Amino acid sequence: MALDITAATSALKVHYARTIRSIVPDHKKYPLYSLLVKKKGKLVPSAFGSAFVVPIVTEDPQAISAGSPSAAETKAATSSQGGEPQYKAFSVSPKFLYSAGKVTGAAILQTEGDTNAFIDAMSESIDKAVNSLGGRIAMHLHGSGKAELGVLTADPGTGTTLTLARGAKRRLRVGMDVVFRATLTGANRAGGSRRITGVNSDGTATIDSAADAAVASGDFVILANESTASSATPDVLSGLDAWNPQTEPTSGDSFFGVDRSTNYRLAGQRLDNSTFSNVRDGLIELAMEMDAEGMTPSFGLANPVDWAKVAKLQEANRNYNDSQDKAFIGFQTCTVAAPSGNFPLVSDPSAPVGKIRLVNQEHVYIVHSGDDVVHLVQEDGNLIRKVAGEDAFTVLVRSACNLVCDAPSALGLLYGIA
């Protein structure tokens, strides 16, 4: 039986038209990705390139006067006096990520020209590419847009061992190429990129060659092929750390065309946990701050390491019955009580260590172009492509999306969790 690429293309198109959405989400591995609504957005052309336009109301009308309607009308007619709601608009550009499913000549020969066997081999490769790309997006949803993986907690010297916070190991994968920076938007450290060759249970990772002597404790570990050095412009999608940064924006800030320093509601809420006696108290205070803005959290997100700290604080409050013959250690769920309602604290392996984020789900979503957040490249009708210069066929997987928040006070950050 001869291998029929045309038939294989048609079969794969039909298969992935039904199943690609079910490949990526995994609520256990990627809770944030699974919880957020996905919307297909319309790209609006502008002088600075196409973008998703997100208008928000920042202030209500302030043309108010006691006892005199004419005075109110006069104030309303005066420029910048607040006669109408004040709007701002984020021009959120889509960020592109690519992956590829590939079948080489050896696998093609093993199918013995059987088109169905080739489709099976290609499907397995595509599934892995889709899942991998979805996982990368899920990780970036927590980030600043600079593709950071974590922070070094020890100076590696000129050795091949990197030490990060224990919870950060879940963000590392063997085969990742990484660079190091003193700041997210600074220059790369000397010596170029290193490839991760091993990830260990104690939070350390090994790299393929000695680190440059300039690399130091406190450096950011950043994906080499997804981030441009010495630039504040996000290279990947702008995640929660971008919309709700740890440091409040100062004058001159420009985030998707908006200066957020003029109104604290444009960059979310934030509290330093070191000012509280424990993380439980910090969570209660942050939930109260968000509720005061009318943004009661739908859920909270914590790295498993930080989730455990919250759970262990509750052990002292556990009550046992004398007749009870079983002792339970730990909790299945942690629920936080806010003034306007309770919400779950979700353990998310992709979340950064030392931070807990609270999210009002009504105002935060993923906007994408194309058929879905992750989709197959086939605009020209060709799904399977011959790899130039290689004995292989490939299918390209793409994402063109970004995180959008149409009311940034819907986000709250508790940071400095030790």
C-alpha positions in Angstrom: 0.0 0.0 0.0 1.4 3.4 -1.0 1.7 6.2 1.5 -1.0 8.8 0.5 -0.1 12.2 2.0 -3.3 13.8 0.6 -5.5 11.2 2.4 -3.4 11.6 5.6 -3.8 15.4 5.5 -7.6 15.1 5.1 -7.9 12.5 8.0 -5.8 14.6 10.3 -7.8 17.8 9.6 -11.0 16.0 10.5 -9.5 14.4 13.6 -8.0 17.7 15.0 -11.1 19.7 14.2 -12.8 17.7 16.9 -10.0 16.9 19.4 -7.4 19.6 19.6 -9.3 21.6 22.3 -9.2 18.5 24.6 -5.5 17.9 24.3 -4.2 21.0 26.0 -6.2 21.6 29.2 -5.3 19.5 32.2 -6.8 21.0 35.3 -4.4 19.2 37.6 -1.2 20.3 35.8 -2.4 23.7 34.6 -5.3 25.0 36.8 -5.1 28.6 35.6 -5.2 27.6 32.0 -8.2 25.4 32.6 -10.1 28.0 34.7 -9.7 31.0 32.4 -12.3 31.7 29.7 -10.9 31.6 26.1 -12.3 34.1 23.6 -11.6 34.5 19.9 -10.7 38.2 19.5 -10.7 40.5 16.5 -7.3 42.1 15.7 -7.7 45.8 15.1 -5.0 47.4 12.7 -3.2 50.4 13.9 0.0 52.3 13.2 1.8 50.1 15.7 0.5 46.8 14.4 -2.6 44.8 14.9 -3.8 44.3 18.5 -6.8 43.3 20.6 -8.3 46.6 21.9 -9.6 46.3 25.5 -11.5 49.5 26.6 -12.1 50.0 30.4 -13.9 52.7 32.4 -11.5 54.2 34.9 -13.7 56.9 36.5 -17.4 57.7 36.8 -18.6 61.2 35.8 -17.6 63.8 38.3 -19.7 66.8 37.0 -21.5 67.1 40.4 -22.8 70.3 42.0 -25.0 70.8 45.0 -28.4 72.6 44.4 -27.7 74.0 40.9 -28.2 72.0 37.7 -26.7 74.8 35.7 -23.4 74.5 37.7 -23.3 70.8 37.0 -23.9 71.4 33.3 -21.1 74.0 33.2 -18.7 71.6 34.9 -19.7 68.8 32.5 -19.0 71.1 29.5 -15.5 72.0 30.8 -12.7 69.9 29.3 -11.4 67.1 31.6 -14.0 68.0 34.4 -15.6 64.6 34.2 -18.8 65.2 32.3 -18.7 61.7 30.9 -17.1 58.4 32.0 -13.3 58.4 31.6 -12.0 55.6 29.3 -8.7 54.0 28.7 -7.9 51.3 26.2 -5.2 48.6 26.3 -4.0 47.7 22.8 -3.0 44.1 23.6 -0.8 42.6 20.9 -1.0 38.8 20.3 2.2 36.9 21.1 3.2 34.0 18.9 4.6 30.6 20.0 5.3 27.7 17.7 5.9 24.0 18.1 6.1 21.1 15.5 5.1 17.5 15.3 7.6 15.5 13.2 7.8 12.0 11.7 11.2 11.0 10.4 12.1 8.6 7.6 12.7 5.7 10.1 9.2 5.9 11.3 7.8 6.3 7.8 9.6 3.1 6.7 8.2 1.2 9.7 4.7 2.1 8.6 5.6 0.2 5.4 3.6 2.7 3.3 0.5 2.2 5.3 -1.3 5.6 5.4 -3.3 4.7 8.5 -0.1 3.8 10.4 1.5 7.0 9.2 -1.5 9.0 10.5 -1.2 7.3 13.9 2.5 8.1 14.1 1.9 11.7 13.0 -1.0 12.1 15.5 1.1 11.0 18.4 3.8 13.5 17.4 1.2 16.3 17.0 -0.4 15.5 20.3 2.9 15.9 22.1 3.6 19.2 20.2 0.1 20.6 21.1 0.4 19.5 24.7 3.9 21.0 25.1 2.9 24.3 23.6 -0.2 24.4 25.8 2.0 23.7 28.8 4.3 26.6 27.9 1.4 29.0 27.5 0.1 27.8 30.9 3.4 28.7 32.5 3.7 32.1 30.8 0.2 32.9 32.1 1.8 33.5 35.5 4.8 35.5 34.2 5.9 39.0 33.2 6.1 38.4 29.5 9.9 37.9 29.6 9.8 34.0 29.8 11.3 33.7 33.3 11.5 30.2 34.9 12.7 31.2 38.3 15.5 32.8 40.4 18.8 31.3 41.4 19.0 31.0 45.2 22.8 30.2 45.2 25.8 31.3 43.2 26.7 28.4 40.8 30.3 29.6 40.5 31.7 28.0 37.4 30.0 24.7 38.0 27.1 22.9 36.3 24.6 22.9 39.1 21.8 25.5 39.3 19.9 26.0 42.6 16.4 27.4 42.6 13.6 27.5 45.1 12.1 24.0 45.6 8.8 24.8 43.9 10.5 26.2 40.8 11.7 22.8 39.7 8.2 22.1 38.3 8.8 24.8 35.7 12.0 23.3 34.4 12.2 20.7 31.6 15.2 18.7 30.3 16.2 20.2 27.0 15.3 23.8 27.8 17.9 26.4 26.7 18.3 29.1 29.3 20.2 32.4 29.8 20.7 34.4 33.0 20.0 38.0 33.8 20.4 40.2 36.9 17.1 41.9 36.0 14.3 40.7 33.7 14.8 43.5 31.2 18.6 43.7 31.5 21.4 42.2 29.4 22.1 38.5 29.4 25.1 37.4 31.5 28.2 36.6 29.6 28.8 33.1 28.3 25.7 32.5 26.3 22.9 30.0 26.8 23.1 26.7 28.7 20.9 23.6 28.1 19.2 21.9 31.1 20.3 18.3 31.1 18.7 17.2 34.4 16.2 18.3 37.0 16.6 17.0 40.5 14.0 16.5 43.3 15.9 18.8 45.7 15.2 21.8 43.3 18.6 21.8 41.6 19.2 21.4 37.9 22.2 20.5 35.9 23.4 22.3 32.7 25.5 21.0 29.8 28.5 23.2 30.5 30.0 25.3 33.2 28.2 28.5 34.1 30.0 31.8 33.4 31.6 33.3 36.5 29.3 36.4 36.1 26.2 34.3 36.9 25.2 35.0 40.5 22.6 34.3 43.2 19.5 36.3 42.5 19.8 36.0 38.7 16.7 35.3 36.7 16.7 32.0 34.7 15.1 32.8 31.4 14.1 30.7 28.3 16.8 31.6 25.8 14.8 31.3 22.6 11.7 33.1 23.9 13.1 36.4 25.3 15.0 39.3 24.0 17.7 40.9 26.2 17.8 44.5 27.2 14.2 45.2 26.4 11.1 45.9 28.5 8.8 44.8 25.7 7.2 41.5 26.5 8.4 38.7 24.2 5.7 36.1 25.2 2.2 36.7 26.4 1.9 39.1 29.3 0.8 37.0 32.3 -0.4 37.8 35.8 2.9 39.3 36.8 2.6 41.8 34.0 -1.0 42.9 34.6 -0.6 42.9 38.4 3.1 43.6 39.1 4.8 43.3 42.4 6.0 46.9 42.2 3.3 49.5 41.6 3.9 51.3 38.3 5.5 54.8 38.5 5.2 57.8 36.2 6.0 57.1 32.6 4.8 53.6 32.7 3.5 52.3 29.4 1.6 49.0 29.4 0.0 48.3 26.1 -0.2 52.1 25.6 -1.6 53.0 29.1 0.2 54.8 31.9 -1.0 52.9 34.9 0.7 55.2 37.4 -2.2 57.6 37.3 -4.7 55.2 38.9 -3.9 52.3 41.2 -6.9 50.4 39.8 -5.0 50.0 36.5 -2.4 47.6 37.9 -4.3 45.6 40.5 -3.9 45.2 44.3 -0.7 44.1 46.1 0.3 43.4 49.6 3.7 42.5 51.1 3.3 39.4 53.2 6.3 40.3 55.4 4.2 42.9 57.1 1.9 40.2 58.4 2.5 37.5 61.0 1.8 34.7 58.5 0.5 34.0 55.0 -3.0 33.3 56.4 -3.3 36.8 57.7 -2.0 38.2 54.5 -4.6 36.3 52.4 -7.4 37.6 54.6 -6.2 41.2 54.2 -5.8 40.9 50.4 -9.2 39.3 50.0 -10.7 42.2 52.0 -8.9 44.8 49.8 -10.2 43.2 46.6 -13.7 42.9 48.1 -13.6 46.6 48.9 -13.1 47.2 45.2 -16.1 45.1 44.3 -13.8 42.4 43.0 -14.4 39.4 45.3 -11.9 36.7 44.2 -13.2 33.7 42.3 -10.1 31.7 43.2 -6.5 32.0 44.5 -3.4 30.4 42.9 -0.4 29.2 44.9 2.6 27.1 44.0 2.3 23.7 45.9 5.1 24.8 48.2 3.1 28.0 49.3 -0.2 26.1 49.3 1.3 23.7 51.8 2.3 26.6 54.1 -1.3 27.7 54.2 -2.5 24.2 54.8 -0.1 23.6 57.7 -1.2 26.8 59.4 -4.7 25.2 59.7 -3.4 22.1 61.5 -3.4 24.0 64.9 -7.2 24.7 64.4 -8.2 21.1 63.7 -10.6 19.5 66.2 -10.8 15.7 66.9 -13.7 13.7 68.4 -12.9 11.3 71.2 -14.7 8.6 69.3 -12.7 9.2 66.1 -10.4 6.3 65.3 -8.7 7.9 62.3 -6.3 10.8 62.3 -6.1 12.9 59.1 -3.0 15.0 58.3 -3.4 17.8 55.8 -6.4 19.1 53.8 -7.9 18.3 50.5 -9.0 21.9 49.9 -8.3 25.3 51.4 -11.1 27.8 51.3 -10.6 31.5 52.0 -13.5 33.6 53.4 -13.9 37.0 51.9 -16.6 39.5 53.0 -18.8 38.8 50.0 -18.2 35.1 49.6 -15.8 32.2 49.9 -13.3 31.1 47.3 -10.9 28.2 46.9 -7.1 28.4 47.1 -5.9 26.3 44.2 -2.5 24.5 44.1 -0.9 25.4 40.7 2.5 23.8 39.9 3.1 26.5 37.2 2.7 29.4 39.7 5.9 31.1 40.9 7.2 30.4 44.4 6.7 33.1 47.1 3.6 34.6 45.6 -0.2 33.9 45.9 -2.5 35.5 43.3 -6.2 36.2 43.7 -8.3 36.4 40.6 -11.8 37.6 39.9 -12.7 35.3 37.0 -15.2 37.6 35.4 -12.6 40.1 34.2 -9.6 37.9 33.2 -9.5 35.8 30.1 -7.3 34.5 27.3 -8.0 36.2 23.9 -6.7 34.5 20.8 -6.8 34.6 17.0 -7.2 31.5 14.9 -9.5 28.6 15.7 -8.3 28.1 19.3 -5.6 29.2 21.7 -3.5 26.4 20.2 -4.2 25.4 16.6 -2.6 23.8 13.6 -1.1 25.9 10.8 -3.0 25.2 7.6 -4.1 28.5 6.1 -2.7 27.5 2.7 -4.5 24.2 2.8 -1.3 22.3 3.5 -1.2 20.5 6.9 1.6 18.0 6.4 4.8 19.5 5.1 8.0 17.9 3.8 11.0 19.2 5.9 13.5 20.7 3.5 16.8 18.9 3.4 15.5 16.1 5.7 13.9 12.7 5.4 10.9 13.8 7.5 7.4 15.3 7.5 6.1 17.9 9.9 3.0 19.6 11.1 3.3 23.1 12.6 1.4 24.0 15.7 0.9 27.7 16.6 -0.6 30.0 19.2 -1.4 33.7 18.7 -2.9 34.8 22.0 -2.5 37.0 25.1 -3.9 37.4 28.6 -6.4 40.2 28.9 -7.8 41.9 32.0 -10.6 44.4 31.4 -10.6 45.5 35.1 -7.1 45.1 36.6 -8.4 45.6 40.1 -9.8 42.1 39.6 -6.3 40.9 40.4 -4.5 40.8 43.8 -1.0 39.7 44.7 0.4 38.6 48.0 4.2 38.5 47.7 7.2 38.0 49.9 5.9 34.7 51.3 8.9 33.1 53.1 
